[in-house]
Amino acid sequence: MFCNAKEADIEVNGGKVHYLSFGKGKKILVMIPGLRFSSIEGSAKILSMYYRIFTKDYTVYMFDRKDNITEGYTIHDIAEDTAEAMINLGLNDIYLFGASQGGMISQDIVINHPALIKKMVLAVTLSKNNDTTVSVVSNWIEMAKKGDLIRIAQDYTYKSFSEAYLKKYKAFIPLSIKTQKFMPTDRFIILAKACLTCETYERLNEIKCPVLVLGGGKDKIVTKEGSLEIAERIGCECYIYEDLAHEAYNEAKDFNKRIYDFFED
């Protein structure tokens, strides 16, 4: 039922990275999630169901951030740790999917380790910071310093989902926010600050593998323009969900199918 769902830790660059895997296919798909409030630990089974479209043809891996991160940890550092984990596991000819901060990390991996990657999808992400992203993330960092993680979750929710979604689930959202699990505050702050270190734009023309960019037309975190400028710089295919925002990857019913079709083409 859960299609070979497994979890483990792997040693990388003086620390450990938790990862999960599921699926039974011969092809390798690596998914790099965005900035989260908690670890991916314990979620292999539920993710294997959510991404079941891939489980017949792919073995899917998802990597968390390294355990012992310190102040000054950057997108490039995360990318190097993730690439090291993939190399240590013997993964190659990788189909790579990165969303939000995961998309920032994915760009860095492809630029610095091109031989690892066969195709890539970047979703609701950016390659250089803009005023919107800096303002939003800086605000989260200040909230976290005050220990106000619930307010961060509220701000994220109401910025990330479409108006239709927020209206439909209005009665359930407050409870969802209150029951949200959070990583240690210091760790969240370090990872949030890392978002502000993404500087891949000038090197995007070095990317030679096929790329698909997916964005949200009403994205209030990385902006629609963040997606468009990546696609324009690379010269690749781009699709914008005009009525959706940052959580387009959870709201759009065809999102996973669009990724699957691009990888299979």
C-alpha positions as CSV (number, residue, x, y, z in Angstrom):
1,M,0.0,0.0,0.0
2,F,2.8,2.4,0.9
3,C,5.0,1.2,-2.0
4,N,8.3,0.3,-0.3
5,A,8.4,3.5,1.9
6,K,11.6,3.7,3.9
7,E,13.5,6.2,6.0
8,A,17.2,6.5,7.1
9,D,20.1,8.8,7.9
10,I,23.2,9.3,5.9
11,E,26.5,10.9,6.8
12,V,27.4,14.0,4.9
13,N,30.1,16.7,5.4
14,G,30.4,16.2,9.2
15,G,26.7,15.8,9.9
16,K,23.7,13.6,9.1
17,V,20.9,14.1,6.6
18,H,17.6,12.3,7.1
19,Y,16.1,11.0,3.9
20,L,13.1,8.9,2.9
21,S,12.4,6.8,-0.2
22,F,9.5,5.1,-1.8
23,G,8.5,3.5,-5.1
24,K,9.8,0.6,-7.1
25,G,10.8,2.0,-10.4
26,K,14.2,1.9,-12.0
27,K,14.4,5.6,-12.6
28,I,15.6,7.9,-9.8
29,L,13.5,10.9,-8.8
30,V,14.9,13.3,-6.1
31,M,12.5,15.8,-4.5
32,I,13.8,18.7,-2.5
33,P,11.2,20.3,-0.4
34,G,11.0,24.0,0.5
35,L,11.5,25.7,3.9
36,R,9.4,23.7,6.3
37,F,8.3,24.2,9.9
38,S,9.3,20.6,10.8
39,S,11.4,17.7,9.6
40,I,10.3,15.3,6.9
41,E,11.0,12.5,9.4
42,G,8.0,10.1,9.7
43,S,6.3,11.2,6.5
44,A,7.5,8.5,4.0
45,K,4.2,6.6,4.0
46,I,1.9,9.5,3.5
47,L,4.2,11.0,0.8
48,S,4.3,7.7,-1.1
49,M,0.5,8.0,-1.3
50,Y,0.5,11.7,-2.3
51,Y,3.1,11.1,-5.0
52,R,1.8,7.6,-6.1
53,I,1.8,8.7,-9.8
54,F,5.6,8.2,-9.7
55,T,5.9,5.0,-7.7
56,K,5.6,2.5,-10.6
57,D,8.3,4.0,-12.8
58,Y,10.5,5.8,-10.2
59,T,12.2,5.2,-6.9
60,V,11.7,8.6,-5.2
61,Y,14.1,10.1,-2.7
62,M,13.5,13.2,-0.5
63,F,16.2,14.8,1.6
64,D,16.0,16.9,4.7
65,R,18.5,19.5,5.7
66,K,21.7,18.5,7.6
67,D,21.2,18.1,11.4
68,N,24.1,20.2,12.8
69,I,23.7,23.4,10.8
70,T,25.1,26.6,12.2
71,E,24.7,30.4,11.6
72,G,25.7,31.4,8.1
73,Y,24.4,28.2,6.4
74,T,23.6,29.1,2.8
75,I,21.7,27.7,-0.2
76,H,25.0,26.6,-1.7
77,D,25.9,24.8,1.6
78,I,22.5,22.9,1.5
79,A,23.0,22.1,-2.1
80,E,26.5,20.6,-1.5
81,D,25.2,18.5,1.4
82,T,22.3,17.2,-0.7
83,A,24.6,16.4,-3.6
84,E,26.9,14.6,-1.3
85,A,24.0,12.6,0.1
86,M,23.0,11.6,-3.5
87,I,26.5,10.7,-4.4
88,N,27.0,8.6,-1.3
89,L,23.8,6.7,-2.1
90,G,25.1,6.0,-5.6
91,L,22.3,8.0,-7.3
92,N,22.8,9.1,-10.9
93,D,20.8,10.1,-14.0
94,I,18.5,11.9,-11.5
95,Y,15.2,13.5,-12.3
96,L,15.2,16.4,-9.9
97,F,12.2,18.3,-8.5
98,G,12.6,21.3,-6.2
99,A,9.9,23.6,-4.8
100,S,10.4,27.0,-3.2
101,Q,13.6,26.8,-1.2
102,G,14.1,23.4,-2.7
103,G,14.0,25.0,-6.1
104,M,16.8,27.3,-5.1
105,I,18.8,24.3,-3.9
106,S,18.1,22.3,-7.1
107,Q,19.4,25.1,-9.3
108,D,22.7,25.2,-7.3
109,I,23.0,21.4,-7.6
110,V,22.5,21.4,-11.4
111,I,25.0,24.2,-11.9
112,N,27.8,22.6,-9.8
113,H,27.0,18.9,-10.3
114,P,25.6,18.8,-13.8
115,A,26.5,15.2,-14.4
116,L,24.1,14.0,-11.7
117,I,21.0,15.4,-13.2
118,K,19.0,14.3,-16.3
119,K,16.0,16.6,-16.1
120,M,14.7,19.1,-13.6
121,V,11.4,20.8,-12.6
122,L,11.6,24.0,-10.6
123,A,8.4,25.1,-8.8
124,V,7.4,28.4,-7.2
125,T,11.0,29.5,-6.7
126,L,13.5,32.2,-7.7
127,S,17.1,32.6,-8.7
128,K,17.8,36.0,-7.1
129,N,16.0,37.8,-4.3
130,N,13.4,40.4,-4.8
131,D,11.8,43.0,-2.5
132,T,8.8,40.8,-1.8
133,T,10.8,37.7,-0.8
134,V,13.2,39.7,1.3
135,S,10.3,41.4,3.1
136,V,8.3,38.2,3.8
137,V,11.3,36.1,4.9
138,S,12.8,38.9,7.0
139,N,9.4,39.2,8.8
140,W,9.4,35.5,9.5
141,I,12.9,35.7,11.0
142,E,11.8,38.5,13.3
143,M,8.7,36.6,14.4
144,A,10.8,33.5,15.1
145,K,13.3,35.5,17.2
146,K,10.3,36.5,19.4
147,G,9.2,32.8,19.5
148,D,6.0,33.6,17.6
149,L,5.9,30.6,15.4
150,I,2.1,30.4,15.2
151,R,2.1,33.9,13.6
152,I,4.6,32.6,11.0
153,A,2.3,29.7,10.2
154,Q,-0.6,32.1,9.9
155,D,1.3,34.4,7.6
156,Y,2.5,31.6,5.5
157,T,-0.9,30.1,5.1
158,Y,-2.7,33.2,4.1
159,K,0.0,34.3,1.7
160,S,0.4,30.8,0.1
161,F,-3.1,29.6,-0.7
162,S,-5.6,30.9,-3.2
163,E,-8.6,32.9,-2.1
164,A,-10.8,30.0,-3.2
165,Y,-8.9,27.6,-1.0
166,L,-8.9,29.9,2.0
167,K,-12.7,30.4,1.6
168,K,-13.4,26.7,1.2
169,Y,-11.4,25.6,4.3
170,K,-12.0,28.7,6.4
171,A,-13.4,26.7,9.3
172,F,-10.5,24.3,9.4
173,I,-7.5,26.5,8.9
174,P,-7.2,27.9,12.5
175,L,-7.1,24.4,13.9
176,S,-4.5,23.3,11.3
177,I,-2.3,26.2,12.3
178,K,-2.6,25.5,16.0
179,T,-1.7,21.9,15.7
180,Q,1.3,22.6,13.4
181,K,4.6,21.0,14.6
182,F,7.7,23.2,14.7
183,M,11.4,22.6,14.5
184,P,13.6,24.3,17.1
185,T,13.4,28.1,16.6
186,D,17.2,28.6,16.1
187,R,17.1,26.0,13.3
188,F,14.2,27.6,11.6
189,I,15.9,31.0,11.7
190,I,19.1,29.6,10.1
191,L,17.2,27.9,7.3
192,A,15.0,31.0,6.7
193,K,18.1,33.2,6.4
194,A,19.5,30.7,3.9
195,C,16.6,31.7,1.5
196,L,18.1,35.1,1.3
197,T,21.4,33.8,0.0
198,C,20.1,32.4,-3.4
199,E,22.3,33.9,-6.1
200,T,22.1,31.5,-9.1
201,Y,20.6,33.9,-11.7
202,E,23.9,34.9,-13.4
203,R,24.8,31.2,-13.8
204,L,21.5,29.8,-15.1
205,N,22.7,29.8,-18.6
206,E,25.2,27.1,-17.6
207,I,22.2,24.7,-17.1
208,K,22.1,22.3,-20.0
209,C,19.6,19.7,-18.9
210,P,15.9,20.0,-19.9
211,V,14.1,22.2,-17.4
212,L,10.4,22.9,-16.7
213,V,9.4,25.9,-14.5
214,L,6.1,26.0,-12.7
215,G,4.8,29.1,-10.9
216,G,1.9,30.7,-9.2
217,G,0.4,33.8,-10.8
218,K,-0.5,35.2,-7.4
219,D,2.5,34.1,-5.5
220,K,3.1,36.4,-2.6
221,I,6.3,34.9,-1.4
222,V,8.7,34.4,-4.4
223,T,6.4,36.1,-6.9
224,K,5.3,35.1,-10.4
225,E,8.2,37.1,-11.8
226,G,10.6,34.9,-9.9
227,S,9.5,31.9,-11.9
228,L,9.4,33.8,-15.2
229,E,12.9,35.2,-15.0
230,I,14.3,31.7,-14.4
231,A,12.5,30.4,-17.5
232,E,13.6,33.4,-19.6
233,R,17.2,33.1,-18.5
234,I,17.4,29.4,-19.2
235,G,15.2,29.5,-22.3
236,C,13.0,26.7,-21.0
237,E,9.4,25.7,-20.9
238,C,7.3,27.5,-18.2
239,Y,3.7,27.2,-17.0
240,I,2.0,29.6,-14.6
241,Y,-1.1,28.7,-12.6
242,E,-2.5,32.2,-12.9
243,D,-5.2,31.8,-10.2
244,L,-2.9,30.1,-7.6
245,A,-0.2,31.2,-5.3
246,H,2.8,29.7,-3.6
247,E,1.1,26.4,-2.7
248,A,0.2,25.8,-6.4
249,Y,2.0,22.4,-6.0
250,N,-0.6,21.3,-3.5
251,E,-3.7,23.0,-5.0
252,A,-3.3,22.3,-8.7
253,K,-4.9,18.9,-9.4
254,D,-2.7,18.4,-12.4
255,F,0.6,19.5,-10.8
256,N,2.1,16.0,-10.3
257,K,0.8,14.8,-13.7
258,R,2.5,17.8,-15.3
259,I,5.8,16.9,-13.7
260,Y,5.4,13.2,-14.6
261,D,4.6,14.0,-18.3
262,F,7.6,16.3,-18.6
263,F,10.0,13.7,-17.2
264,E,8.5,11.0,-19.4
265,D,8.6,13.1,-22.6
